[in-house]
Amino acid sequence: MEFTLHYNEAEFSHISLDGLKELFQRLEDEDYIILIPSEPIAQSVFLQVKHEQSNNYHVEIRLEYEGENQFKQYAIDTMDVSECEQWFTNYFAGELPNVANWHDLTDYLKTYYYDAEIGLSKEQVHPNFAKICTDDFYYSISDYHSPFGNDQGFDAMNDTESFLKMEEENMYYIIHLIAEELLDSEDVVEQTLQIQKVISAGFCSVKVNGFIMRDTKEHVEEALLKMNRLQPHSNYKTMLVDLQKVEMFDYGS
């Protein structure tokens, strides 16, 4: 079996075991190695390691199965470089590490899209969303003062999910989807409709992926503040508080 190896930004085809071991010795803070077999090894499509601070090695392995969104991904942290190198040596020989004591990351890496037959529930959203957004209104498609419960919010949720399904990278570009809604209208009704779309798109990105981009978050915060001025309601204050708890990323981070 052949392997492709990524060492930071460099890619090596037809890597040898000696070459793998040599690169392992070069690992420094923030360096990473991704080992990809030409064919899955017992459903595994990669094994990767990142050298973190304090000589910690963060290792992850992914297994993929037939069907959409069907995979398992496990992770472990170790300070034992010999143990880590042995996992990669065995993987190179076609043997998977024993992941019985590894952390299961699967639920956090999956995407969670709305299913009309099931509806919104804490079991059908990203675990981060379920943990932070605990109030019942988040899971309502009829509560007007909720992200997805008004007509504009529900439609925006579906539009956002369609956008996210188009390209995996779109999870980082929700701002492009809501940009057309950022034009300030002097008409209060039009303002309200625009604001509802922005709020829905922002919270939908958290529902699906479990995080939000900084630029999107800033616009959602602004939208919530405006909405609470136009139509004061405790739900908007709750959303503002909960939004601060959501994991946020910058581009390139």
Buried (B, 14 or more C-beta within 10 A) or exposed (E): EEBBBBBEEEEBEEBEEEBBEEBBEEBEEEBBBBBBBEEBBEBBBBBBBBBBEEEEBBBBBBBBEEEEEEBBBBBBEBEEBEEBBEBBBBBBEEEBBEBEEBEEBBEBBBBBBBEEEEEBEEEBBBBBBBEBBEBEBBBBBEBBBBBBBBEBBBBBBBBBBEBBEEEEEBBBBBBEBBEEBEEEEEEEEEBBBBBBBBBBBBBBBBBBBBBBBEBBBBBBBEBBBBBBEBBEBEBBEBBBEBBEEBEBBEEEE
